Amino acid sequence: MRIELNCEQNTQVFSAVLNVLVKHGLALQAMQSADSGHLFLHLSELELPLTQQLLSEFRCLNGVSDARIVSALPSEVEHKEVQILLDNVPYPVVLIDKSGQIRQFNQAFEQSCGDTLQPLASSDIGKHLRGFSVHRWFGSGSGKREIVEIQLNGRVYMVDVIPLSETALFSHLPGAIMLFKSAHWLESSFDLSQIELGISEGRLVASSDETQSVLNALKRLVEHPLPTLLFGEAGVGKRFLARLLNEMSMGGDERFHVVSCHNQEYSLSEQLAEIAAEQPNTVLLTNVERLNGSEIEDAVNALTAPQLGIKHLIFSSRYTPEQLAALWGGDCYYSVIKNSINIPPLRQRKEDIVPLTQSWLDFQYAKHQEIPPPLTREVKRYLSSLSWPGNIPQLYQVLQDSIDIGSMKRWQVSDIKYHHERVVDNVSIESLLQQDYHSAMGEFEHLLLSYHYPQHPSSRLLAKKLGLSHTAIANKLREHNIRNKPDLDN
């Protein structure tokens, strides 16, 4: 209980107030004087009759004009005001003492830390950070203001570490404040349109060994360029990686050109002629499986002319090197393509799924000047367990369908609008090619029906989607036992 007295401030009044407390056997926990005319008392909670009697006796004292119950002492109000200010800061903020213990933090910091087994207050900040030592920072002189790159709960921030007033004699007081800003918040230094381009094509995330291996292969190409095939399923990020190679080779975005071998508006020769005039650093030919052997040879001859100065010639396809060699002929394939890099599907590099998710959410919420709600352990496990047959674009589409900016406080598994939990994981062109005709066609038919049925959950809707008769679809659903599967009906 807190009591405010409007009174004169002298020893006689203080003594009279203490006598009233002693009379009732009450312990004074704290007493504060905010300014002349106001005295604040902190007592243990009392029953209502005793509280009313106590206030009445205080009002009868000489020098006391009024007594009333208040919600907080002046020092507590100041602390609450600071907390209110902190909670209105959209990015994580934390105050630490010189031992590295957390003294105060805002809601954004608590959300960024995610689910923790121990309370954040008074815990060691070092348990949540990577790439920065608070003890070393304080030990190197009393700590000087600096901006450093730090990982908080696996996410990278640029952190402004600011020393507070000298607290050497009071180690329990905050000694520094840390302001965490992600790249998406540094709007003065980053072009959001360029960030959006990177996000849309698969922002660089290299948490898995498979992705690290791909990046290492790209680094080797920077020093030793070779005509290279990037192959993998649709949506794994082949175009993004070709653009990344161009940037790693110090080529500006204007020197990166894409040639679609499936462009129905412009012929391949027209596209190549236009590119030749631009003298690009990197050229990416997409959908090269659409070309025959002589067409790919002509294209390569046109692009490898010394006067063009093209450093990197990249091909992308969903076909494997073996399939392209069979399509073009072995002699043609190996005379044109000297190197190949396999881009694994998302289901084979599960360590990338959560970082990709977090990166995409950071960008979307930054556009609204908000911090995304934290992903619970259950949500992270769930996202990593899914098959993602559409790879990165499907991941982003599911997130787009699932987010509700402004109202979500914490992600739950039930928020994820993923419709294909039971679609076969391991169906690929490679696996189908290893089977006989009837087995391959049957497996593909099952995959196609299983994939579309949850979004078109009746034979009539599915028939309209796939361009078949209602009767034919009904028979196929019955043949593949899809209609009766509860996981596909939900």
N, C-alpha and C positions, 0 to 999 in steps of 0.2 A: 504494500500500500504506500502511495505517495501523497503527502499533504503539503499544500502551499499555504503559508501564513503571510498576510499583508501586515507588516509590523515595522516598528522601529528596530534599528540594528544596533543594539548595545548589550552589554553584559547582563544587565538586569532582565531584559526580555529572554535572552538565551538561558539564564538560570531558571527563570519561571517556567519555561517550556520543558526543560529537563526535569524539574520537580514534578510536573504533571505526569511525565512518562514514568518516573520512579514510583509515583503514587499507585499507578496501575500495573506496575511490574513489567513494563514494556521495554524491550531492547531497541536502541536506536542503531540502525544499520548504516545510515549515512545521513549527513546534513550538508546542504549546499546553499550558498547565498549567491543568487544570480546577479542582482544589482540592489541598490538601496531601496528598501521597502518590500523585499520579497525574501522569504526564508523557506527552504524546502526540506521536508523530513522524509526519510525512507524507513518504514516500519514493516514488520511481518503482517500478513493478512489478519484482519480482525472481524469478529462478528458484528452485525449491523448495529445492535443496541450499544455496544461499547464504542463503536466508531462515532455514532451520533453524540454520545456523552463526551467523548474526547474532543470533538470539534466544538461543542458547546463550552467546555472549560477553556479551550484555547481562546475563544472569542471574548471570554470574560477577563482575560489577562490584561493588565495595564500595558499599553503600547501596541496591542494587537487589535487591528480593525476588522479582520475577517479571516476565516479558515475554510479551506475547501479541499475536496479530493481532486487530484490531477492524475493523468495517465503516465507521466514520466518526469524524471528529474531533468534539469537543463542539459546535463552532460549526456543523458540518454537520448534526448531529442536531437542533439547534435549528431550522435552516432546514427540515429535513424535517418536524419537528413542526408548524411553521407551515403547510407545504403540506398536510399531512394534515388540519389544522383547516379550511383554506380549502376543500379538496375536499369536506368534509362539509357545507359551507354550500350549501343548495339553490338559491340565486340567484347570479347573476354577481357576482364580487368581483375587483377588480384593484388592485394597488399601482403607483403611478407616481412618478417622480422629478420634480424641478422643471423639467426640460426637456421633460416630457410623455412620456418614454419608459416603456414597460411594464417593470416590474422583476419582478413576480410576479403570477400569476393562478390562478384555480381552474378546474376542469373545466367548470363551468357557463358561465363567461365564454368559454372556448374554443369550447364548443358554440354559444353565442349568436352568436359572430363568424362561424360557418359556415366554408366553404372559403376560405382565404386563400392567396395566392401566396407571401407572405413569412412567415417564422416570427413569432409574436406577441412573443416575448421580445425586448426592446430596440427594438421598433418604436414608431412614433409613435402614441399613443392617438388623436390627432386624426383619423387616417385612418379610424377606425371609428365616430366620433361625429358627430352633427349636433345643433346647438342649444346647444353649450357649447364654450368655448375655455379649455383648461387654462392656456395662457400668460397670458391675460387674468386668469384667476382668481388665479394665483400673483402676477401683477404688481400686483394691487390690494391691496396690504398684505401679507402673507405667506399670504393665503388664509384665509378664514373659513368655518367649517362652514355649509353650506347644502344645501337640497333643491331640485333643479331637474329639469325635464322634459327628457330627452335621448333621442335616437334612437340605438340601437346596432344596426347592420346592418339598418336599416329598421324596427325594432320600438321602440315607445315605452316608456320606463321612467321611474319616479320615482327619481332617483339621489341618495343621501346622500353628499355629497363631504365628507370629513373630513380636515383637515390633521393630519399627524403631528408628532412633536417636531422642533424646529428643526434643519434640515439645511443651512443656508446654507453651511457650510464643507465639506460633504460632498455635492456635487451628485449623486453616483452612488447615494446612498441613497434609499429611498422617501420622498417628501415628502407624499403623500396616499394615502388609500384611498377607493375608490369602490364603493358598494354599490348594485347595480341591482335594483330591485323593480318588477315589472309590476303593473298595477292588480289582477290576480287574486290577488296575494300580500298586498295591503293589506287583509286580512280585517277589521281593526278599523274600517276606513273604508268598506268596500263590502259590500253584501248579496249573497251569492253567488246567492241565488234570483233576484234581479233581474238579475244578470249572465247567469244561465242563460236567463232570458226573452229578453234581448236577443240572446244567441247563437243561440237556437233559431229566431228569426225573421229572422236576418241581421244580426249585429252591425255597427254603423255602420262601414263601410270606404269611403273616398272617394278611392281612389288613381287611378281612371280619370277622364278628362275627362267621360265620359258620366254618371258618378255625381255628379261636381261640378256638372254642369248641373242634375241633378235637385234637389240640395240648394239650389242658388241659386233654383230655382223655388219650393221650399218656403219659403225665407226671404222671398220676395216675398209669399207668401200670409199670412205672419205679420202683415205690415203692412196688406195689402189682401186680406182674405178674400173668396173667390169660391167658389160651388159648383163643385167640381173633380173631374174623372175621372182616376183613376190606372189606366192600362191597361198590360197586359203579360202575358207567359206566367205560368203557375202557378209559384210558387216564387221570383219575382224580388224579393219583399220589399215588396209593396204595403201590407200591413197594418202592417208595421214602420214604414214611412215615414209612414203616417197617425198612428201613435202618436208618432213623432218630431215631427211638426208640432204635435201637442197639447202636447208637452213644451216645444217652442220658444215656444209661446204661453202658457207659464206655467200650463198646465192640469195638475192632478194626475192620477194614474192613475185615480182614482175618477171623474174627469170625462170619461173616454174610453169611449165605448160603440160596440159593433159590432152591426149589424143584419144577419142573414143572410137574404137573399131566397130562400134555398133551404132554410129551416128547416121541416122536416116536423112538428115537435112543436108549434111555436107559429106562429100566423098572423102576417102582417106587421102587421096592425092591432093585435094584442095586444102585439107587441114595441114598436111605436111608442108605444102608450099607457103602457107601463111606463117607457120612456125619458123621456117628457115629464115624468113626476113627478120624475125625477132632476136635471133642468136641467143637462145635460152641456155641456162646452165644445166637444167635437168628437164628431161622429157619423159612423161609417163604414158605408156600405151596401155589402155584398159581393154578388157574383154578380148584379148588376143586370140582366144579360142575360136572367134568368129572368122579368123583369116585362114586361108590355106597356105601351103608352104611357099608358093611363089610370091604371094602378097606380103608375107612377113619378111621375106628376103628383100623385096623391093623397098619396103618401108625402112628397114635397117640400113640399106645402102644409101637411101636419101638422107637419113639422119646422121650417119657417121662420116659424112664428107668433112675433111679437115677444116675447110674454111668456115664451117658453122660454129666450131668451137664448143660443141655440146660435151659436157663433162660426164654426165650420168644419163644413161639410157636404161629405163626401167620398164619392165613388162608386168602387168598384173592379170591374174586369172584365177578362177576357181578350180581349174584343172591342175593336176600334179605334173611334174616334169615327165613322168612316164606316159601320161595320157596325151600331153602335147607332142611328145616324140612319136607316139603312135599316129597322131592326127596329121602331123607335118612330114613325118619320115625322120628317122634317126639322124641321118646326115644333115638335113636342114636344121633340125632343132639344135644340135650340138655345134653347128657352125655359127648360129645366131646368138644363142644364150650360153654364157660362160660361167654363170653362177646362179644359184637359186636359194631363196630363203623361205622357209615354211612359217606362216603366221598361224599359230594354233587358235582354235575357236575358244570362246570365253569359258566354256565348260571344262576345258583342259588347263586353264590358268586361273583357278578360282581365287587365288590370292589377290587378283586384280579387281575382282567384282566390287568389294566394299570401297576401296579407294576411288574407283571410277564413280561409284554412286555418290560418295561424299563430295568429290570434285564437282559433279554436275549439280548437286543440291546447293553447294556454296555459291555457284554462279547464279542459279535461279533466284535464290533468296537475296543475294547482294543487289540484284536489280531493284528490289523492293526495300533496300536498306534494312534487312532483317537477318538474323542468325537462324540457320535451319535447326529444327528440333533434333535432338540426338537420336542416333540409331541404337536401339537396345541390342544386347547380345543375341536375343532370340531373332530379331530382324536380320542381323548380320549373318547368323547361321542359316536362316531361311533363304536369303538372297544367294548365298554361296552354294546352296544345295540344289538350286534350280538349273535346268538344262540350257536355257537361253538359246534355242535354235536359231533365232535371228541375231544373236551376238550383241554388239554394242548398241546399234540402233534400237533393238528390241528392249534392252535394259533402259535406255533413256525414254522410250515411249511408255513403258510401264510406270516409270517414275513420274512422267508428265501426267499420266492418268490418275496417279495415286495422291499427288501432293495437293494440299489445300492451304496455301500460304496465308498466314494470319490467324488461323484457327487451330492448327495442330500444335500441341505442346510436346508430344513425344511419339515417335513412330512405334506402331504395333504391327505384328504380322498380319492382322486382319486389314490393315490399311493398304497392303500391297495387292494391286489388281493385276495379278498374273493369271493367265487363263489356260496355260498349257503345262501344268505340273507333271502330267503323266505321258507327255509326248516322248517317243523313244529317243534316248540320248545319243546312241552310237550309230545312228543311220547317217551315212555320208556317201558321197559318190564313190569313194574308194571301196567301201564295204559292199555297195550294190554291184560294183563291177566284178567282185570276186564270186558272185553267185550266178546260177543259170538264169535264163530269161524269165521263167515263170516265178521263181523265188524272188528275184529282184523286183519285178513288177508288183508282186503281191505285197512285199514289204513297203514299197513306195506308196502304194495305194492305201495301206493301213496308216502310214505316217500322214498322208495328205488328209484323210478323213478325220483322224484323231486331232490333227492340228486345228482344223476349221470348225469341227462340231461344237466346241464350247461356246463359240461366238455366234453360231447359227444352229441352235439346239432343236431343230426339227428337220425332218426329211425334205419338207417343202423349201425351207430357207436355205438349206445346204445345197439342194438341187439348183436353186437360182444362183447361188454363189459360184458353183462349179460348172454351170452350163449343161447339166444333165437332166434327164426326166426324173420326176418325183418317184416313180416306180423303181427306176434303176438305182437311185440313191438309197431308197428304203431296203432294197435287196442287198446292197453293198454293206450298209450299216449292220444288217442282220448277219451277213456272212463274216464280218470282222468282229462281231460281238461288241460293237462300240456303243450302241444305243443303251444297253443295259448296264454300262459301267458307271457306278455312282460318282466316281471321281471326275468323269467327263460331263456329267449332267449338272454338276454344281458350278 
